[in-house]
Amino acid sequence: MTVERNTRPLEPTVETDFSDRMSYGGYLQLPTLLSAQLPLSDPEHHDELLFIVQHQTTELWLKLVLHELAEACRLLRGDELAPALKCIARVKHIQRTLTEQWSVLATLTPTEYAQFRSVLGKASGFQSAQYRAVEFTLGNKNAAVLKVFDADPVAHELVRTALEQPSLYDEFLRLLARTGYEIPSEVLDRDVTQAWTFTPELVPVFTSIYADTGAHWAAYETCEELVDLEENFQFWRFRHLKTVERIIGGKTGTGGSSGVPFLRRALDLTFFPELWAVRTEVPDAAS
């Protein structure tokens, strides 16, 4: 009688000796990465590891988002629209992953979180330099936020650089101007350290693009990709809001904010207001 074993034999070509060569763990710096989860509760609360991993993985994804957005901006400056759109497409997939991650943290109940929340002190997601740099790169700039990072020169530099550089939207509008679209000079010469505000003079430009998509396909496609970015960002904000509300209710945030009301106000922020306004201006087809 043959006994079947539920195992998979190693193929003879599979490498097993890593005494003098790079391994998977070595390439990914796993000893460093996996030793960075250091719960502070004493005795250690079971769910604090979830809280730490959730936020650390978010920061890793934000690092990649910044990497892709920086490349997209560089490509737009060089009039390389197609590869820039590839970067934006990748960011969109990352955004979906980030949004879905909230469902994992939402398994943390109010009672469980309350048992270790005090060890956070004044630490808060509001202090995420990478998140703030992403917001700035997309146009929601606020120089007052820089003071949050005064005690961390590296984080301060990251956020300050994002504040002072043109946003993704700035780069797109400059590309449109170089390719013949009538972008107002005050838009092209604006102070890029200021938050983007609605510019009605841009709406006719986008209306012409949406009115004849065949003649303006590249610009039209990019507009829709940017709308996707903003919509995904708002989904993330909303899931964040609902997860926080589910776990702490009406409590104030650890970083001093009002908590849920503060997060709710972020839902009114927009990156590309003209791309939403143009939807009202697109005429219906004649019957």
C-alpha positions as CSV (number, residue, x, y, z in Angstrom):
1,M,0.0,0.0,0.0
2,T,1.4,3.4,-1.0
3,V,1.2,6.1,1.6
4,E,0.7,9.6,0.1
5,R,2.4,12.4,1.9
6,N,1.0,15.9,1.8
7,T,4.4,17.4,1.0
8,R,6.1,18.8,-2.0
9,P,9.7,17.5,-2.5
10,L,12.3,20.1,-3.1
11,E,13.5,20.2,-6.7
12,P,17.2,19.4,-7.0
13,T,17.9,22.8,-8.5
14,V,16.4,24.8,-5.5
15,E,19.2,26.8,-3.7
16,T,19.6,25.9,0.0
17,D,23.0,27.2,0.9
18,F,23.1,30.9,1.6
19,S,26.2,31.0,3.8
20,D,28.0,33.1,1.3
21,R,25.3,34.6,-1.0
22,M,22.4,36.9,-0.7
23,S,19.1,35.4,0.6
24,Y,15.5,36.6,0.3
25,G,15.7,37.9,3.9
26,G,19.0,39.6,3.3
27,Y,17.8,41.4,0.2
28,L,14.6,42.7,2.0
29,Q,16.5,43.5,5.2
30,L,13.9,41.4,7.1
31,P,15.9,41.2,10.4
32,T,15.6,45.0,10.5
33,L,12.1,45.2,9.2
34,L,10.6,42.5,11.4
35,S,12.3,43.8,14.5
36,A,10.7,47.2,14.2
37,Q,7.4,46.2,15.8
38,L,7.9,47.2,19.5
39,P,4.7,47.2,21.5
40,L,4.9,49.5,24.6
41,S,2.0,48.2,26.6
42,D,3.0,46.3,29.8
43,P,2.0,43.6,29.9
44,E,2.0,43.5,26.1
45,H,-1.6,43.7,24.8
46,H,-2.3,41.2,22.1
47,D,-3.8,43.8,19.7
48,E,-1.1,46.4,19.9
49,L,0.9,44.5,17.2
50,L,-2.0,44.9,14.8
51,F,-2.1,48.6,15.4
52,I,1.7,48.9,14.8
53,V,1.7,46.7,11.7
54,Q,-1.3,48.6,10.2
55,H,0.5,51.9,10.4
56,Q,3.9,50.7,9.4
57,T,2.6,49.0,6.3
58,T,0.7,52.2,5.5
59,E,4.0,54.1,5.7
60,L,5.7,51.6,3.4
61,W,2.9,52.1,0.8
62,L,3.1,55.9,1.2
63,K,6.8,55.7,0.5
64,L,6.0,54.0,-2.8
65,V,3.2,56.5,-3.6
66,L,5.7,59.4,-3.1
67,H,8.2,57.6,-5.3
68,E,5.7,57.2,-8.1
69,L,4.3,60.7,-7.8
70,A,7.8,62.2,-8.0
71,E,8.5,60.2,-11.1
72,A,5.1,61.2,-12.6
73,C,6.0,64.9,-12.0
74,R,9.4,64.5,-13.6
75,L,8.0,62.8,-16.6
76,L,5.3,65.5,-17.0
77,R,8.0,68.1,-16.9
78,G,9.7,66.3,-19.8
79,D,6.5,66.0,-21.8
80,E,6.5,62.3,-21.4
81,L,2.8,61.8,-20.7
82,A,2.3,58.1,-21.3
83,P,4.9,56.9,-18.8
84,A,3.6,59.5,-16.3
85,L,0.2,57.9,-16.6
86,K,1.7,54.5,-15.8
87,C,3.0,55.9,-12.6
88,I,-0.4,57.3,-11.8
89,A,-2.1,54.0,-12.6
90,R,0.3,52.3,-10.1
91,V,-0.6,54.9,-7.4
92,K,-4.3,54.1,-8.0
93,H,-3.7,50.4,-7.2
94,I,-1.8,51.3,-4.1
95,Q,-4.6,53.6,-3.0
96,R,-7.1,50.7,-3.3
97,T,-4.8,48.6,-1.1
98,L,-4.5,51.3,1.5
99,T,-8.2,51.8,1.6
100,E,-8.9,48.1,2.0
101,Q,-6.4,47.9,4.9
102,W,-8.8,49.9,7.1
103,S,-11.0,46.8,7.2
104,V,-8.2,45.0,9.2
105,L,-7.8,47.8,11.7
106,A,-11.6,48.0,12.1
107,T,-11.5,44.5,13.7
108,L,-10.0,46.4,16.7
109,T,-12.8,47.0,19.2
110,P,-13.2,50.1,21.4
111,T,-12.5,48.0,24.5
112,E,-9.4,46.4,23.0
113,Y,-7.9,49.8,21.9
114,A,-8.7,51.5,25.2
115,Q,-6.4,49.0,26.9
116,F,-3.3,50.3,25.2
117,R,-4.2,53.7,23.7
118,S,-2.5,55.5,26.5
119,V,1.0,54.2,25.5
120,L,0.7,56.3,22.3
121,G,1.1,59.5,24.3
122,K,0.7,62.3,21.8
123,A,1.6,60.2,18.8
124,S,-0.9,60.5,16.0
125,G,-1.3,59.8,12.3
126,F,-1.5,63.5,11.8
127,Q,2.3,63.5,12.3
128,S,2.9,61.3,9.3
129,A,5.4,63.2,7.2
130,Q,4.9,61.0,4.2
131,Y,1.1,61.4,4.2
132,R,1.5,65.1,4.4
133,A,4.0,65.0,1.5
134,V,1.5,63.1,-0.6
135,E,-1.2,65.7,0.2
136,F,1.2,68.5,-0.7
137,T,2.3,66.8,-3.9
138,L,-1.4,66.5,-4.9
139,G,-2.0,70.2,-4.1
140,N,-3.5,70.4,-0.6
141,K,-0.7,72.5,0.8
142,N,-0.5,74.2,4.3
143,A,2.7,75.7,5.4
144,A,1.5,75.8,9.0
145,V,1.8,72.0,9.2
146,L,5.6,72.3,8.9
147,K,5.9,73.2,12.6
148,V,4.7,69.7,13.5
149,F,8.0,68.4,12.1
150,D,10.3,70.9,13.7
151,A,11.8,68.3,16.0
152,D,12.5,65.9,13.1
153,P,14.9,67.4,10.5
154,V,14.5,64.6,8.0
155,A,10.7,64.7,8.1
156,H,10.7,68.5,8.0
157,E,12.8,68.4,4.9
158,L,10.6,65.9,3.2
159,V,7.5,68.0,3.8
160,R,9.1,71.3,3.1
161,T,10.4,70.0,-0.3
162,A,6.8,68.9,-1.2
163,L,5.5,72.3,-0.1
164,E,8.0,74.2,-2.3
165,Q,7.8,72.0,-5.5
166,P,5.0,72.2,-8.1
167,S,2.2,69.8,-7.5
168,L,1.2,67.0,-9.9
169,Y,-1.6,69.3,-11.1
170,D,0.8,72.2,-11.6
171,E,3.0,70.0,-13.8
172,F,0.0,68.8,-15.8
173,L,-1.3,72.3,-16.4
174,R,2.2,73.4,-17.5
175,L,2.3,70.5,-19.9
176,L,-1.0,71.6,-21.4
177,A,0.3,75.1,-21.9
178,R,3.4,73.8,-23.7
179,T,1.2,71.7,-26.0
180,G,-1.0,74.6,-27.0
181,Y,-3.8,74.9,-24.5
182,E,-4.6,78.4,-23.2
183,I,-3.7,78.1,-19.6
184,P,-3.8,81.5,-17.9
185,S,-0.5,83.0,-17.0
186,E,-1.5,83.6,-13.4
187,V,-1.9,79.8,-13.1
188,L,1.5,79.1,-14.6
189,D,3.3,81.7,-12.5
190,R,1.4,81.1,-9.3
191,D,3.1,80.6,-5.9
192,V,3.3,76.8,-5.7
193,T,3.7,76.9,-1.9
194,Q,0.0,77.9,-1.6
195,A,-2.9,75.4,-1.6
196,W,-4.6,75.1,-5.0
197,T,-7.9,77.1,-5.1
198,F,-10.6,76.9,-7.7
199,T,-9.7,78.8,-10.8
200,P,-12.8,79.4,-13.0
201,E,-10.7,80.4,-16.0
202,L,-9.6,76.8,-16.4
203,V,-13.1,75.4,-16.7
204,P,-13.5,76.5,-20.4
205,V,-10.2,74.8,-21.2
206,F,-11.4,71.5,-19.8
207,T,-14.8,72.0,-21.3
208,S,-13.2,72.1,-24.7
209,I,-11.3,68.9,-24.0
210,Y,-14.4,67.1,-22.8
211,A,-16.5,68.4,-25.7
212,D,-14.2,66.7,-28.3
213,T,-12.4,63.8,-26.6
214,G,-11.2,62.4,-29.9
215,A,-9.2,65.5,-30.7
216,H,-7.9,65.8,-27.1
217,W,-7.6,62.2,-26.0
218,A,-4.3,62.4,-24.2
219,A,-5.4,65.4,-22.2
220,Y,-8.8,63.9,-21.6
221,E,-7.4,60.6,-20.4
222,T,-5.1,62.4,-18.0
223,C,-8.0,64.5,-16.6
224,E,-9.9,61.3,-15.9
225,E,-6.8,59.6,-14.3
226,L,-6.5,62.6,-11.9
227,V,-10.2,62.4,-11.0
228,D,-9.6,58.7,-10.2
229,L,-6.7,59.7,-7.9
230,E,-8.8,62.2,-6.0
231,E,-11.8,59.9,-5.8
232,N,-9.6,57.1,-4.4
233,F,-8.0,59.6,-1.9
234,Q,-11.5,60.5,-0.7
235,F,-12.4,56.9,-0.3
236,W,-9.3,56.5,1.9
237,R,-10.3,59.5,3.9
238,F,-13.8,58.3,4.4
239,R,-12.7,54.8,5.5
240,H,-10.2,56.4,7.9
241,L,-13.0,58.5,9.3
242,K,-15.4,55.6,9.8
243,T,-12.7,53.3,11.3
244,V,-11.7,56.0,13.8
245,E,-15.4,56.6,14.6
246,R,-15.9,52.9,15.1
247,I,-13.0,52.5,17.5
248,I,-13.0,55.8,19.5
249,G,-16.4,57.4,18.8
250,G,-16.4,61.0,19.8
251,K,-13.1,61.0,21.8
252,T,-10.4,63.5,20.9
253,G,-7.4,62.4,18.9
254,T,-4.1,61.5,20.6
255,G,-2.4,64.3,18.7
256,G,-4.8,66.9,20.1
257,S,-7.3,67.1,17.2
258,S,-11.1,66.9,17.7
259,G,-11.0,63.4,16.3
260,V,-13.8,62.5,14.0
261,P,-15.0,66.1,13.3
262,F,-11.5,67.0,12.2
263,L,-11.3,64.0,9.9
264,R,-14.8,64.8,8.5
265,R,-13.7,68.3,7.5
266,A,-11.0,66.8,5.3
267,L,-13.7,65.3,3.1
268,D,-14.4,68.9,1.9
269,L,-10.9,69.3,0.5
270,T,-10.3,68.8,-3.2
271,F,-7.2,68.5,-5.3
272,F,-8.6,69.2,-8.8
273,P,-11.8,71.3,-8.4
274,E,-12.0,72.3,-12.1
275,L,-12.1,68.7,-13.2
276,W,-15.2,68.3,-11.1
277,A,-16.7,71.6,-12.2
278,V,-16.3,70.7,-15.9
279,R,-18.9,67.9,-15.5
280,T,-21.6,70.4,-15.1
281,E,-20.5,72.1,-18.3
282,V,-20.4,69.1,-20.6
283,P,-23.5,69.4,-22.9
284,D,-25.9,66.5,-23.3
285,A,-26.0,65.1,-26.8
286,A,-28.8,66.3,-29.0
287,S,-31.8,63.8,-29.2
